[in-house]
Amino acid sequence: MSTLTVTAKGQVTLRKDVLEHLGVHPGEKITVNKLPDGKIEVKAARPTGKISDVFGLLKRKGGPSLTIEEMNKIAARGWAGKR
């Protein structure tokens, strides 16, 4: 069990071991649900949405499409430290 201190602003900081237990990293979010009898439930907030939401994310507007071979060449140059 961890004891947390409430600041003058009404904030608490979760300890590193608690965040690790939740699997939460800096910049990620958590959810807090209020339960009866003054209890709360804290969970890691998992992304919601559909995989199809990211389709077309990297599409170049008005530019030519790249072939698999062109993409592989670009990736190989990147791994080799070349631009």
mmCIF file of the N, C-alpha and C atoms, coordinates in Angstrom:
data_MODEL
# 
_entry.id   MODEL 
# 
loop_
_atom_site.group_PDB 
_atom_site.id 
_atom_site.type_symbol 
_atom_site.label_atom_id 
_atom_site.label_alt_id 
_atom_site.label_comp_id 
_atom_site.label_asym_id 
_atom_site.label_entity_id 
_atom_site.label_seq_id 
_atom_site.pdbx_PDB_ins_code 
_atom_site.Cartn_x 
_atom_site.Cartn_y 
_atom_site.Cartn_z 
_atom_site.occupancy 
_atom_site.B_iso_or_equiv 
_atom_site.pdbx_formal_charge 
_atom_site.auth_seq_id 
_atom_site.auth_comp_id 
_atom_site.auth_asym_id 
_atom_site.auth_atom_id 
_atom_site.pdbx_PDB_model_num 
ATOM 1   N N  . MET A 1 1  ? 0.853   -1.175 0.000   1.00 0.00 ? 1  MET A N  1 
ATOM 2   C CA . MET A 1 1  ? 0.000   0.000  0.000   1.00 0.00 ? 1  MET A CA 1 
ATOM 3   C C  . MET A 1 1  ? 0.895   1.232  0.000   1.00 0.00 ? 1  MET A C  1 
ATOM 4   N N  . SER A 1 2  ? 0.521   2.228  -0.785  1.00 0.00 ? 2  SER A N  1 
ATOM 5   C CA . SER A 1 2  ? 1.263   3.489  -0.834  1.00 0.00 ? 2  SER A CA 1 
ATOM 6   C C  . SER A 1 2  ? 0.426   4.593  -0.216  1.00 0.00 ? 2  SER A C  1 
ATOM 7   N N  . THR A 1 3  ? 1.090   5.488  0.475   1.00 0.00 ? 3  THR A N  1 
ATOM 8   C CA . THR A 1 3  ? 0.426   6.666  1.019   1.00 0.00 ? 3  THR A CA 1 
ATOM 9   C C  . THR A 1 3  ? 0.883   7.861  0.201   1.00 0.00 ? 3  THR A C  1 
ATOM 10  N N  . LEU A 1 4  ? -0.069  8.639  -0.293  1.00 0.00 ? 4  LEU A N  1 
ATOM 11  C CA . LEU A 1 4  ? 0.221   9.804  -1.109  1.00 0.00 ? 4  LEU A CA 1 
ATOM 12  C C  . LEU A 1 4  ? -0.143  11.065 -0.355  1.00 0.00 ? 4  LEU A C  1 
ATOM 13  N N  . THR A 1 5  ? 0.554   12.147 -0.646  1.00 0.00 ? 5  THR A N  1 
ATOM 14  C CA . THR A 1 5  ? 0.287   13.429 -0.008  1.00 0.00 ? 5  THR A CA 1 
ATOM 15  C C  . THR A 1 5  ? -0.434  14.338 -0.999  1.00 0.00 ? 5  THR A C  1 
ATOM 16  N N  . VAL A 1 6  ? -1.467  14.995 -0.523  1.00 0.00 ? 6  VAL A N  1 
ATOM 17  C CA . VAL A 1 6  ? -2.224  15.932 -1.354  1.00 0.00 ? 6  VAL A CA 1 
ATOM 18  C C  . VAL A 1 6  ? -1.587  17.303 -1.216  1.00 0.00 ? 6  VAL A C  1 
ATOM 19  N N  . THR A 1 7  ? -1.297  17.952 -2.358  1.00 0.00 ? 7  THR A N  1 
ATOM 20  C CA . THR A 1 7  ? -0.691  19.281 -2.328  1.00 0.00 ? 7  THR A CA 1 
ATOM 21  C C  . THR A 1 7  ? -1.755  20.344 -2.081  1.00 0.00 ? 7  THR A C  1 
ATOM 22  N N  . ALA A 1 8  ? -1.315  21.577 -1.902  1.00 0.00 ? 8  ALA A N  1 
ATOM 23  C CA . ALA A 1 8  ? -2.243  22.700 -1.696  1.00 0.00 ? 8  ALA A CA 1 
ATOM 24  C C  . ALA A 1 8  ? -3.159  22.883 -2.906  1.00 0.00 ? 8  ALA A C  1 
ATOM 25  N N  . LYS A 1 9  ? -2.708  22.441 -4.089  1.00 0.00 ? 9  LYS A N  1 
ATOM 26  C CA . LYS A 1 9  ? -3.525  22.545 -5.304  1.00 0.00 ? 9  LYS A CA 1 
ATOM 27  C C  . LYS A 1 9  ? -4.475  21.363 -5.461  1.00 0.00 ? 9  LYS A C  1 
ATOM 28  N N  . GLY A 1 10 ? -4.459  20.437 -4.506  1.00 0.00 ? 10 GLY A N  1 
ATOM 29  C CA . GLY A 1 10 ? -5.330  19.273 -4.576  1.00 0.00 ? 10 GLY A CA 1 
ATOM 30  C C  . GLY A 1 10 ? -4.798  18.183 -5.489  1.00 0.00 ? 10 GLY A C  1 
ATOM 31  N N  . GLN A 1 11 ? -3.498  18.179 -5.722  1.00 0.00 ? 11 GLN A N  1 
ATOM 32  C CA . GLN A 1 11 ? -2.896  17.198 -6.613  1.00 0.00 ? 11 GLN A CA 1 
ATOM 33  C C  . GLN A 1 11 ? -2.136  16.140 -5.826  1.00 0.00 ? 11 GLN A C  1 
ATOM 34  N N  . VAL A 1 12 ? -2.024  14.964 -6.418  1.00 0.00 ? 12 VAL A N  1 
ATOM 35  C CA . VAL A 1 12 ? -1.203  13.905 -5.847  1.00 0.00 ? 12 VAL A CA 1 
ATOM 36  C C  . VAL A 1 12 ? -0.268  13.396 -6.939  1.00 0.00 ? 12 VAL A C  1 
ATOM 37  N N  . THR A 1 13 ? 0.858   12.876 -6.541  1.00 0.00 ? 13 THR A N  1 
ATOM 38  C CA . THR A 1 13 ? 1.808   12.282 -7.472  1.00 0.00 ? 13 THR A CA 1 
ATOM 39  C C  . THR A 1 13 ? 1.858   10.793 -7.193  1.00 0.00 ? 13 THR A C  1 
ATOM 40  N N  . LEU A 1 14 ? 1.653   10.002 -8.261  1.00 0.00 ? 14 LEU A N  1 
ATOM 41  C CA . LEU A 1 14 ? 1.745   8.556  -8.091  1.00 0.00 ? 14 LEU A CA 1 
ATOM 42  C C  . LEU A 1 14 ? 3.212   8.151  -8.108  1.00 0.00 ? 14 LEU A C  1 
ATOM 43  N N  . ARG A 1 15 ? 3.567   7.256  -7.237  1.00 0.00 ? 15 ARG A N  1 
ATOM 44  C CA . ARG A 1 15 ? 4.948   6.791  -7.145  1.00 0.00 ? 15 ARG A CA 1 
ATOM 45  C C  . ARG A 1 15 ? 5.326   5.996  -8.382  1.00 0.00 ? 15 ARG A C  1 
ATOM 46  N N  . LYS A 1 16 ? 6.623   5.956  -8.667  1.00 0.00 ? 16 LYS A N  1 
ATOM 47  C CA . LYS A 1 16 ? 7.131   5.276  -9.848  1.00 0.00 ? 16 LYS A CA 1 
ATOM 48  C C  . LYS A 1 16 ? 6.713   3.804  -9.878  1.00 0.00 ? 16 LYS A C  1 
ATOM 49  N N  . ASP A 1 17 ? 6.774   3.130  -8.732  1.00 0.00 ? 17 ASP A N  1 
ATOM 50  C CA . ASP A 1 17 ? 6.407   1.716  -8.709  1.00 0.00 ? 17 ASP A CA 1 
ATOM 51  C C  . ASP A 1 17 ? 4.936   1.503  -9.039  1.00 0.00 ? 17 ASP A C  1 
ATOM 52  N N  . VAL A 1 18 ? 4.089   2.451  -8.669  1.00 0.00 ? 18 VAL A N  1 
ATOM 53  C CA . VAL A 1 18 ? 2.662   2.360  -8.986  1.00 0.00 ? 18 VAL A CA 1 
ATOM 54  C C  . VAL A 1 18 ? 2.457   2.553  -10.491 1.00 0.00 ? 18 VAL A C  1 
ATOM 55  N N  . LEU A 1 19 ? 3.130   3.540  -11.064 1.00 0.00 ? 19 LEU A N  1 
ATOM 56  C CA . LEU A 1 19 ? 3.023   3.774  -12.509 1.00 0.00 ? 19 LEU A CA 1 
ATOM 57  C C  . LEU A 1 19 ? 3.550   2.590  -13.300 1.00 0.00 ? 19 LEU A C  1 
ATOM 58  N N  . GLU A 1 20 ? 4.643   1.996  -12.837 1.00 0.00 ? 20 GLU A N  1 
ATOM 59  C CA . GLU A 1 20 ? 5.178   0.805  -13.502 1.00 0.00 ? 20 GLU A CA 1 
ATOM 60  C C  . GLU A 1 20 ? 4.180   -0.346 -13.422 1.00 0.00 ? 20 GLU A C  1 
ATOM 61  N N  . HIS A 1 21 ? 3.524   -0.491 -12.281 1.00 0.00 ? 21 HIS A N  1 
ATOM 62  C CA . HIS A 1 21 ? 2.518   -1.535 -12.107 1.00 0.00 ? 21 HIS A CA 1 
ATOM 63  C C  . HIS A 1 21 ? 1.368   -1.345 -13.105 1.00 0.00 ? 21 HIS A C  1 
ATOM 64  N N  . LEU A 1 22 ? 1.006   -0.083 -13.356 1.00 0.00 ? 22 LEU A N  1 
ATOM 65  C CA . LEU A 1 22 ? -0.062  0.224  -14.317 1.00 0.00 ? 22 LEU A CA 1 
ATOM 66  C C  . LEU A 1 22 ? 0.414   0.102  -15.759 1.00 0.00 ? 22 LEU A C  1 
ATOM 67  N N  . GLY A 1 23 ? 1.733   0.104  -15.945 1.00 0.00 ? 23 GLY A N  1 
ATOM 68  C CA . GLY A 1 23 ? 2.270   0.079  -17.303 1.00 0.00 ? 23 GLY A CA 1 
ATOM 69  C C  . GLY A 1 23 ? 2.184   1.424  -17.986 1.00 0.00 ? 23 GLY A C  1 
ATOM 70  N N  . VAL A 1 24 ? 2.215   2.494  -17.189 1.00 0.00 ? 24 VAL A N  1 
ATOM 71  C CA . VAL A 1 24 ? 2.073   3.854  -17.712 1.00 0.00 ? 24 VAL A CA 1 
ATOM 72  C C  . VAL A 1 24 ? 3.444   4.512  -17.813 1.00 0.00 ? 24 VAL A C  1 
ATOM 73  N N  . HIS A 1 25 ? 3.676   5.184  -18.925 1.00 0.00 ? 25 HIS A N  1 
ATOM 74  C CA . HIS A 1 25 ? 4.939   5.885  -19.168 1.00 0.00 ? 25 HIS A CA 1 
ATOM 75  C C  . HIS A 1 25 ? 4.684   7.389  -19.249 1.00 0.00 ? 25 HIS A C  1 
ATOM 76  N N  . PRO A 1 26 ? 5.734   8.216  -19.134 1.00 0.00 ? 26 PRO A N  1 
ATOM 77  C CA . PRO A 1 26 ? 5.555   9.669  -19.210 1.00 0.00 ? 26 PRO A CA 1 
ATOM 78  C C  . PRO A 1 26 ? 4.789   10.070 -20.474 1.00 0.00 ? 26 PRO A C  1 
ATOM 79  N N  . GLY A 1 27 ? 3.834   10.961 -20.303 1.00 0.00 ? 27 GLY A N  1 
ATOM 80  C CA . GLY A 1 27 ? 3.027   11.450 -21.415 1.00 0.00 ? 27 GLY A CA 1 
ATOM 81  C C  . GLY A 1 27 ? 1.755   10.656 -21.648 1.00 0.00 ? 27 GLY A C  1 
ATOM 82  N N  . GLU A 1 28 ? 1.658   9.471  -21.052 1.00 0.00 ? 28 GLU A N  1 
ATOM 83  C CA . GLU A 1 28 ? 0.456   8.662  -21.210 1.00 0.00 ? 28 GLU A CA 1 
ATOM 84  C C  . GLU A 1 28 ? -0.577  9.071  -20.171 1.00 0.00 ? 28 GLU A C  1 
ATOM 85  N N  . LYS A 1 29 ? -1.791  8.604  -20.343 1.00 0.00 ? 29 LYS A N  1 
ATOM 86  C CA . LYS A 1 29 ? -2.887  9.015  -19.475 1.00 0.00 ? 29 LYS A CA 1 
ATOM 87  C C  . LYS A 1 29 ? -3.380  7.858  -18.623 1.00 0.00 ? 29 LYS A C  1 
ATOM 88  N N  . ILE A 1 30 ? -4.032  8.213  -17.522 1.00 0.00 ? 30 ILE A N  1 
ATOM 89  C CA . ILE A 1 30 ? -4.693  7.238  -16.665 1.00 0.00 ? 30 ILE A CA 1 
ATOM 90  C C  . ILE A 1 30 ? -6.146  7.669  -16.508 1.00 0.00 ? 30 ILE A C  1 
ATOM 91  N N  . THR A 1 31 ? -7.008  6.721  -16.147 1.00 0.00 ? 31 THR A N  1 
ATOM 92  C CA . THR A 1 31 ? -8.400  7.049  -15.851 1.00 0.00 ? 31 THR A CA 1 
ATOM 93  C C  . THR A 1 31 ? -8.632  6.810  -14.368 1.00 0.00 ? 31 THR A C  1 
ATOM 94  N N  . VAL A 1 32 ? -9.509  7.608  -13.790 1.00 0.00 ? 32 VAL A N  1 
ATOM 95  C CA . VAL A 1 32 ? -9.872  7.469  -12.382 1.00 0.00 ? 32 VAL A CA 1 
ATOM 96  C C  . VAL A 1 32 ? -11.392 7.392  -12.320 1.00 0.00 ? 32 VAL A C  1 
ATOM 97  N N  . ASN A 1 33 ? -11.903 6.289  -11.775 1.00 0.00 ? 33 ASN A N  1 
ATOM 98  C CA . ASN A 1 33 ? -13.344 6.118  -11.611 1.00 0.00 ? 33 ASN A CA 1 
ATOM 99  C C  . ASN A 1 33 ? -13.691 6.245  -10.139 1.00 0.00 ? 33 ASN A C  1 
ATOM 100 N N  . LYS A 1 34 ? -14.719 7.051  -9.849  1.00 0.00 ? 34 LYS A N  1 
ATOM 101 C CA . LYS A 1 34 ? -15.187 7.200  -8.469  1.00 0.00 ? 34 LYS A CA 1 
ATOM 102 C C  . LYS A 1 34 ? -16.135 6.046  -8.140  1.00 0.00 ? 34 LYS A C  1 
ATOM 103 N N  . LEU A 1 35 ? -15.833 5.345  -7.076  1.00 0.00 ? 35 LEU A N  1 
ATOM 104 C CA . LEU A 1 35 ? -16.636 4.219  -6.624  1.00 0.00 ? 35 LEU A CA 1 
ATOM 105 C C  . LEU A 1 35 ? -17.343 4.582  -5.326  1.00 0.00 ? 35 LEU A C  1 
ATOM 106 N N  . PRO A 1 36 ? -18.320 3.796  -4.924  1.00 0.00 ? 36 PRO A N  1 
ATOM 107 C CA . PRO A 1 36 ? -19.009 4.068  -3.645  1.00 0.00 ? 36 PRO A CA 1 
ATOM 108 C C  . PRO A 1 36 ? -18.052 4.019  -2.462  1.00 0.00 ? 36 PRO A C  1 
ATOM 109 N N  . ASP A 1 37 ? -18.467 4.579  -1.369  1.00 0.00 ? 37 ASP A N  1 
ATOM 110 C CA . ASP A 1 37 ? -17.730 4.568  -0.103  1.00 0.00 ? 37 ASP A CA 1 
ATOM 111 C C  . ASP A 1 37 ? -16.401 5.298  -0.177  1.00 0.00 ? 37 ASP A C  1 
ATOM 112 N N  . GLY A 1 38 ? -16.279 6.321  -1.037  1.00 0.00 ? 38 GLY A N  1 
ATOM 113 C CA . GLY A 1 38 ? -15.079 7.138  -1.097  1.00 0.00 ? 38 GLY A CA 1 
ATOM 114 C C  . GLY A 1 38 ? -13.878 6.437  -1.713  1.00 0.00 ? 38 GLY A C  1 
ATOM 115 N N  . LYS A 1 39 ? -14.104 5.387  -2.483  1.00 0.00 ? 39 LYS A N  1 
ATOM 116 C CA . LYS A 1 39 ? -13.008 4.674  -3.126  1.00 0.00 ? 39 LYS A CA 1 
ATOM 117 C C  . LYS A 1 39 ? -12.869 5.132  -4.574  1.00 0.00 ? 39 LYS A C  1 
ATOM 118 N N  . ILE A 1 40 ? -11.670 4.922  -5.127  1.00 0.00 ? 40 ILE A N  1 
ATOM 119 C CA . ILE A 1 40 ? -11.444 5.206  -6.534  1.00 0.00 ? 40 ILE A CA 1 
ATOM 120 C C  . ILE A 1 40 ? -10.772 4.000  -7.189  1.00 0.00 ? 40 ILE A C  1 
ATOM 121 N N  . GLU A 1 41 ? -10.908 3.931  -8.489  1.00 0.00 ? 41 GLU A N  1 
ATOM 122 C CA . GLU A 1 41 ? -10.245 2.897  -9.276  1.00 0.00 ? 41 GLU A CA 1 
ATOM 123 C C  . GLU A 1 41 ? -9.359  3.614  -10.291 1.00 0.00 ? 41 GLU A C  1 
ATOM 124 N N  . VAL A 1 42 ? -8.082  3.280  -10.315 1.00 0.00 ? 42 VAL A N  1 
ATOM 125 C CA . VAL A 1 42 ? -7.120  3.913  -11.221 1.00 0.00 ? 42 VAL A CA 1 
ATOM 126 C C  . VAL A 1 42 ? -6.668  2.865  -12.229 1.00 0.00 ? 42 VAL A C  1 
ATOM 127 N N  . LYS A 1 43 ? -6.761  3.223  -13.525 1.00 0.00 ? 43 LYS A N  1 
ATOM 128 C CA . LYS A 1 43 ? -6.350  2.312  -14.595 1.00 0.00 ? 43 LYS A CA 1 
ATOM 129 C C  . LYS A 1 43 ? -5.563  3.091  -15.635 1.00 0.00 ? 43 LYS A C  1 
ATOM 130 N N  . ALA A 1 44 ? -4.726  2.377  -16.358 1.00 0.00 ? 44 ALA A N  1 
ATOM 131 C CA . ALA A 1 44 ? -4.062  2.978  -17.509 1.00 0.00 ? 44 ALA A CA 1 
ATOM 132 C C  . ALA A 1 44 ? -5.125  3.210  -18.571 1.00 0.00 ? 44 ALA A C  1 
ATOM 133 N N  . ALA A 1 45 ? -5.132  4.406  -19.151 1.00 0.00 ? 45 ALA A N  1 
ATOM 134 C CA . ALA A 1 45 ? -6.086  4.719  -20.217 1.00 0.00 ? 45 ALA A CA 1 
ATOM 135 C C  . ALA A 1 45 ? -5.529  4.150  -21.513 1.00 0.00 ? 45 ALA A C  1 
ATOM 136 N N  . ARG A 1 46 ? -6.209  3.214  -22.088 1.00 0.00 ? 46 ARG A N  1 
ATOM 137 C CA . ARG A 1 46 ? -5.760  2.595  -23.327 1.00 0.00 ? 46 ARG A CA 1 
ATOM 138 C C  . ARG A 1 46 ? -6.386  3.342  -24.502 1.00 0.00 ? 46 ARG A C  1 
ATOM 139 N N  . PRO A 1 47 ? -5.617  3.480  -25.568 1.00 0.00 ? 47 PRO A N  1 
ATOM 140 C CA . PRO A 1 47 ? -6.157  4.177  -26.740 1.00 0.00 ? 47 PRO A CA 1 
ATOM 141 C C  . PRO A 1 47 ? -7.424  3.498  -27.235 1.00 0.00 ? 47 PRO A C  1 
ATOM 142 N N  . THR A 1 48 ? -8.350  4.322  -27.692 1.00 0.00 ? 48 THR A N  1 
ATOM 143 C CA . THR A 1 48 ? -9.579  3.788  -28.263 1.00 0.00 ? 48 THR A CA 1 
ATOM 144 C C  . THR A 1 48 ? -9.626  4.164  -29.736 1.00 0.00 ? 48 THR A C  1 
ATOM 145 N N  . GLY A 1 49 ? -10.443 3.509  -30.444 1.00 0.00 ? 49 GLY A N  1 
ATOM 146 C CA . GLY A 1 49 ? -10.575 3.788  -31.868 1.00 0.00 ? 49 GLY A CA 1 
ATOM 147 C C  . GLY A 1 49 ? -10.341 2.528  -32.675 1.00 0.00 ? 49 GLY A C  1 
ATOM 148 N N  . LYS A 1 50 ? -10.388 2.717  -33.973 1.00 0.00 ? 50 LYS A N  1 
ATOM 149 C CA . LYS A 1 50 ? -10.227 1.592  -34.886 1.00 0.00 ? 50 LYS A CA 1 
ATOM 150 C C  . LYS A 1 50 ? -8.899  1.719  -35.616 1.00 0.00 ? 50 LYS A C  1 
ATOM 151 N N  . ILE A 1 51 ? -8.344  0.593  -36.031 1.00 0.00 ? 51 ILE A N  1 
ATOM 152 C CA . ILE A 1 51 ? -7.103  0.613  -36.789 1.00 0.00 ? 51 ILE A CA 1 
ATOM 153 C C  . ILE A 1 51 ? -7.289  1.390  -38.086 1.00 0.00 ? 51 ILE A C  1 
ATOM 154 N N  . SER A 1 52 ? -8.476  1.366  -38.622 1.00 0.00 ? 52 SER A N  1 
ATOM 155 C CA . SER A 1 52 ? -8.734  2.076  -39.880 1.00 0.00 ? 52 SER A CA 1 
ATOM 156 C C  . SER A 1 52 ? -8.617  3.595  -39.716 1.00 0.00 ? 52 SER A C  1 
ATOM 157 N N  . ASP A 1 53 ? -8.624  4.093  -38.484 1.00 0.00 ? 53 ASP A N  1 
ATOM 158 C CA . ASP A 1 53 ? -8.460  5.526  -38.251 1.00 0.00 ? 53 ASP A CA 1 
ATOM 159 C C  . ASP A 1 53 ? -7.101  6.033  -38.715 1.00 0.00 ? 53 ASP A C  1 
ATOM 160 N N  . VAL A 1 54 ? -6.115  5.149  -38.805 1.00 0.00 ? 54 VAL A N  1 
ATOM 161 C CA . VAL A 1 54 ? -4.774  5.580  -39.210 1.00 0.00 ? 54 VAL A CA 1 
ATOM 162 C C  . VAL A 1 54 ? -4.499  5.364  -40.691 1.00 0.00 ? 54 VAL A C  1 
ATOM 163 N N  . PHE A 1 55 ? -5.433  4.715  -41.398 1.00 0.00 ? 55 PHE A N  1 
ATOM 164 C CA . PHE A 1 55 ? -5.231  4.508  -42.834 1.00 0.00 ? 55 PHE A CA 1 
ATOM 165 C C  . PHE A 1 55 ? -5.121  5.857  -43.524 1.00 0.00 ? 55 PHE A C  1 
ATOM 166 N N  . GLY A 1 56 ? -4.156  5.995  -44.392 1.00 0.00 ? 56 GLY A N  1 
ATOM 167 C CA . GLY A 1 56 ? -3.973  7.234  -45.138 1.00 0.00 ? 56 GLY A CA 1 
ATOM 168 C C  . GLY A 1 56 ? -3.238  8.309  -44.374 1.00 0.00 ? 56 GLY A C  1 
ATOM 169 N N  . LEU A 1 57 ? -2.817  8.020  -43.155 1.00 0.00 ? 57 LEU A N  1 
ATOM 170 C CA . LEU A 1 57 ? -2.148  9.008  -42.317 1.00 0.00 ? 57 LEU A CA 1 
ATOM 171 C C  . LEU A 1 57 ? -0.881  9.549  -42.977 1.00 0.00 ? 57 LEU A C  1 
ATOM 172 N N  . LEU A 1 58 ? -0.146  8.681  -43.644 1.00 0.00 ? 58 LEU A N  1 
ATOM 173 C CA . LEU A 1 58 ? 1.119   9.090  -44.259 1.00 0.00 ? 58 LEU A CA 1 
ATOM 174 C C  . LEU A 1 58 ? 0.996   9.352  -45.757 1.00 0.00 ? 58 LEU A C  1 
ATOM 175 N N  . LYS A 1 59 ? -0.215  9.363  -46.259 1.00 0.00 ? 59 LYS A N  1 
ATOM 176 C CA . LYS A 1 59 ? -0.419  9.575  -47.685 1.00 0.00 ? 59 LYS A CA 1 
ATOM 177 C C  . LYS A 1 59 ? 0.056   10.967 -48.082 1.00 0.00 ? 59 LYS A C  1 
ATOM 178 N N  . ARG A 1 60 ? 0.806   11.019 -49.169 1.00 0.00 ? 60 ARG A N  1 
ATOM 179 C CA . ARG A 1 60 ? 1.318   12.292 -49.665 1.00 0.00 ? 60 ARG A CA 1 
ATOM 180 C C  . ARG A 1 60 ? 0.314   12.878 -50.644 1.00 0.00 ? 60 ARG A C  1 
ATOM 181 N N  . LYS A 1 61 ? -0.227  14.001 -50.318 1.00 0.00 ? 61 LYS A N  1 
ATOM 182 C CA . LYS A 1 61 ? -1.228  14.639 -51.169 1.00 0.00 ? 61 LYS A CA 1 
ATOM 183 C C  . LYS A 1 61 ? -0.571  15.194 -52.424 1.00 0.00 ? 61 LYS A C  1 
ATOM 184 N N  . GLY A 1 62 ? -1.064  14.807 -53.578 1.00 0.00 ? 62 GLY A N  1 
ATOM 185 C CA . GLY A 1 62 ? -0.568  15.333 -54.837 1.00 0.00 ? 62 GLY A CA 1 
ATOM 186 C C  . GLY A 1 62 ? 0.772   14.775 -55.278 1.00 0.00 ? 62 GLY A C  1 
ATOM 187 N N  . GLY A 1 63 ? 1.398   13.991 -54.441 1.00 0.00 ? 63 GLY A N  1 
ATOM 188 C CA . GLY A 1 63 ? 2.710   13.436 -54.787 1.00 0.00 ? 63 GLY A CA 1 
ATOM 189 C C  . GLY A 1 63 ? 2.565   12.026 -55.323 1.00 0.00 ? 63 GLY A C  1 
ATOM 190 N N  . PRO A 1 64 ? 3.600   11.535 -55.950 1.00 0.00 ? 64 PRO A N  1 
ATOM 191 C CA . PRO A 1 64 ? 3.527   10.176 -56.490 1.00 0.00 ? 64 PRO A CA 1 
ATOM 192 C C  . PRO A 1 64 ? 3.579   9.139  -55.373 1.00 0.00 ? 64 PRO A C  1 
ATOM 193 N N  . SER A 1 65 ? 2.954   8.009  -55.638 1.00 0.00 ? 65 SER A N  1 
ATOM 194 C CA . SER A 1 65 ? 3.028   6.904  -54.683 1.00 0.00 ? 65 SER A CA 1 
ATOM 195 C C  . SER A 1 65 ? 4.379   6.219  -54.834 1.00 0.00 ? 65 SER A C  1 
ATOM 196 N N  . LEU A 1 66 ? 4.877   5.672  -53.747 1.00 0.00 ? 66 LEU A N  1 
ATOM 197 C CA . LEU A 1 66 ? 6.142   4.959  -53.791 1.00 0.00 ? 66 LEU A CA 1 
ATOM 198 C C  . LEU A 1 66 ? 5.886   3.464  -53.930 1.00 0.00 ? 66 LEU A C  1 
ATOM 199 N N  . THR A 1 67 ? 6.752   2.803  -54.668 1.00 0.00 ? 67 THR A N  1 
ATOM 200 C CA . THR A 1 67 ? 6.672   1.353  -54.758 1.00 0.00 ? 67 THR A CA 1 
ATOM 201 C C  . THR A 1 67 ? 7.327   0.749  -53.522 1.00 0.00 ? 67 THR A C  1 
ATOM 202 N N  . ILE A 1 68 ? 7.095   -0.532 -53.314 1.00 0.00 ? 68 ILE A N  1 
ATOM 203 C CA . ILE A 1 68 ? 7.734   -1.240 -52.199 1.00 0.00 ? 68 ILE A CA 1 
ATOM 204 C C  . ILE A 1 68 ? 9.251   -1.148 -52.322 1.00 0.00 ? 68 ILE A C  1 
ATOM 205 N N  . GLU A 1 69 ? 9.753   -1.310 -53.535 1.00 0.00 ? 69 GLU A N  1 
ATOM 206 C CA . GLU A 1 69 ? 11.201  -1.244 -53.766 1.00 0.00 ? 69 GLU A CA 1 
ATOM 207 C C  . GLU A 1 69 ? 11.758  0.125  -53.383 1.00 0.00 ? 69 GLU A C  1 
ATOM 208 N N  . GLU A 1 70 ? 11.045  1.203  -53.757 1.00 0.00 ? 70 GLU A N  1 
ATOM 209 C CA . GLU A 1 70 ? 11.490  2.555  -53.401 1.00 0.00 ? 70 GLU A CA 1 
ATOM 210 C C  . GLU A 1 70 ? 11.486  2.748  -51.884 1.00 0.00 ? 70 GLU A C  1 
ATOM 211 N N  . MET A 1 71 ? 10.458  2.243  -51.230 1.00 0.00 ? 71 MET A N  1 
ATOM 212 C CA . MET A 1 71 ? 10.390  2.349  -49.768 1.00 0.00 ? 71 MET A CA 1 
ATOM 213 C C  . MET A 1 71 ? 11.537  1.586  -49.117 1.00 0.00 ? 71 MET A C  1 
ATOM 214 N N  . ASN A 1 72 ? 11.839  0.393  -49.646 1.00 0.00 ? 72 ASN A N  1 
ATOM 215 C CA . ASN A 1 72 ? 12.946  -0.403 -49.106 1.00 0.00 ? 72 ASN A CA 1 
ATOM 216 C C  . ASN A 1 72 ? 14.284  0.320  -49.263 1.00 0.00 ? 72 ASN A C  1 
ATOM 217 N N  . LYS A 1 73 ? 14.502  0.974  -50.406 1.00 0.00 ? 73 LYS A N  1 
ATOM 218 C CA . LYS A 1 73 ? 15.738  1.722  -50.630 1.00 0.00 ? 73 LYS A CA 1 
ATOM 219 C C  . LYS A 1 73 ? 15.860  2.883  -49.646 1.00 0.00 ? 73 LYS A C  1 
ATOM 220 N N  . ILE A 1 74 ? 14.763  3.589  -49.442 1.00 0.00 ? 74 ILE A N  1 
ATOM 221 C CA . ILE A 1 74 ? 14.759  4.714  -48.497 1.00 0.00 ? 74 ILE A CA 1 
ATOM 222 C C  . ILE A 1 74 ? 15.044  4.203  -47.078 1.00 0.00 ? 74 ILE A C  1 
ATOM 223 N N  . ALA A 1 75 ? 14.412  3.096  -46.707 1.00 0.00 ? 75 ALA A N  1 
ATOM 224 C CA . ALA A 1 75 ? 14.635  2.528  -45.371 1.00 0.00 ? 75 ALA A CA 1 
ATOM 225 C C  . ALA A 1 75 ? 16.084  2.087  -45.205 1.00 0.00 ? 75 ALA A C  1 
ATOM 226 N N  . ALA A 1 76 ? 16.647  1.466  -46.240 1.00 0.00 ? 76 ALA A N  1 
ATOM 227 C CA . ALA A 1 76 ? 18.037  1.010  -46.167 1.00 0.00 ? 76 ALA A CA 1 
ATOM 228 C C  . ALA A 1 76 ? 18.987  2.189  -46.010 1.00 0.00 ? 76 ALA A C  1 
ATOM 229 N N  . ARG A 1 77 ? 18.727  3.285  -46.717 1.00 0.00 ? 77 ARG A N  1 
ATOM 230 C CA . ARG A 1 77 ? 19.565  4.481  -46.569 1.00 0.00 ? 77 ARG A CA 1 
ATOM 231 C C  . ARG A 1 77 ? 19.466  5.027  -45.150 1.00 0.00 ? 77 ARG A C  1 
ATOM 232 N N  . GLY A 1 78 ? 18.264  5.000  -44.595 1.00 0.00 ? 78 GLY A N  1 
ATOM 233 C CA . GLY A 1 78 ? 18.088  5.485  -43.226 1.00 0.00 ? 78 GLY A CA 1 
ATOM 234 C C  . GLY A 1 78 ? 18.857  4.646  -42.227 1.00 0.00 ? 78 GLY A C  1 
ATOM 235 N N  . TRP A 1 79 ? 18.810  3.312  -42.379 1.00 0.00 ? 79 TRP A N  1 
ATOM 236 C CA . TRP A 1 79 ? 19.551  2.426  -41.481 1.00 0.00 ? 79 TRP A CA 1 
ATOM 237 C C  . TRP A 1 79 ? 21.041  2.616  -41.626 1.00 0.00 ? 79 TRP A C  1 
ATOM 238 N N  . ALA A 1 80 ? 21.472  2.981  -42.830 1.00 0.00 ? 80 ALA A N  1 
ATOM 239 C CA . ALA A 1 80 ? 22.916  3.199  -43.075 1.00 0.00 ? 80 ALA A CA 1 
ATOM 240 C C  . ALA A 1 80 ? 23.362  4.578  -42.623 1.00 0.00 ? 80 ALA A C  1 
ATOM 241 N N  . GLY A 1 81 ? 22.430  5.387  -42.127 1.00 0.00 ? 81 GLY A N  1 
ATOM 242 C CA . GLY A 1 81 ? 22.780  6.734  -41.660 1.00 0.00 ? 81 GLY A CA 1 
ATOM 243 C C  . GLY A 1 81 ? 22.870  7.749  -42.775 1.00 0.00 ? 81 GLY A C  1 
ATOM 244 N N  . LYS A 1 82 ? 22.331  7.418  -43.946 1.00 0.00 ? 82 LYS A N  1 
ATOM 245 C CA . LYS A 1 82 ? 22.358  8.337  -45.093 1.00 0.00 ? 82 LYS A CA 1 
ATOM 246 C C  . LYS A 1 82 ? 20.967  8.917  -45.282 1.00 0.00 ? 82 LYS A C  1 
ATOM 247 N N  . ARG A 1 83 ? 20.922  10.076 -45.895 1.00 0.00 ? 83 ARG A N  1 
ATOM 248 C CA . ARG A 1 83 ? 19.621  10.705 -46.155 1.00 0.00 ? 83 ARG A CA 1 
ATOM 249 C C  . ARG A 1 83 ? 19.243  10.657 -47.573 1.00 0.00 ? 83 ARG A C  1 
# 
